[in-house]
Amino acid sequence: MRTKYRSVLDLGEQLNIKDGDVKEENGQLKVWGFAKTPYEKDLIWDEIKKIGGENPTDIMADIKIEDDSIYARHTVEKGETLGKIAKKYYGKASKYTEIFKANGNILKNPDVIHPGQELVIPNL
C-alpha cells in the first residue's frame, strides 16, 4: 500500500504535515496528521482520489486542520496577479476581489502586489 500511495506520503512530507504518521493494517493504509490549512488538506485528498478513486477502501486518512479561519496562505511569486492566484485556489480569476479584501492591511490596489508578500486566501 505504501508503494501505491507513495505520492500521497511524499506530498505529506512536502507540506510538513504535523504529527503525521502512517500505518498498514489488514490491507489498508492508515494516515493521519494536521495540515496547516484547508487547502493543504484538499491537496492531500485530491492526490488520494487521483490514485484510489472517489471512495478508496484501501486507505483511511484522518487529516485535521490547524487553522481553518482561512483557506490558505500564499507567498506571491514574480509575475503573479491576484487573478492568477484566485484561479489557483478558487478556479475563477474573478474571485481576486475576495483575496484583495482579505488583505486590505497590506494591499492598497488590486493591481499592485509584490514578490514575497504573504497573502491570506479566505474561505469562501
Secondary structure by P-SEA (a helix, b strand, c coil): ccccaaaaaaaaaaaccccccccccccbbbbbbbbccaaaaaaaaaaaaacccccccccccccccccccccbbbbbcccccaaaaaaaccccccaaaaaaaaacccccccccccccbbbbbccc
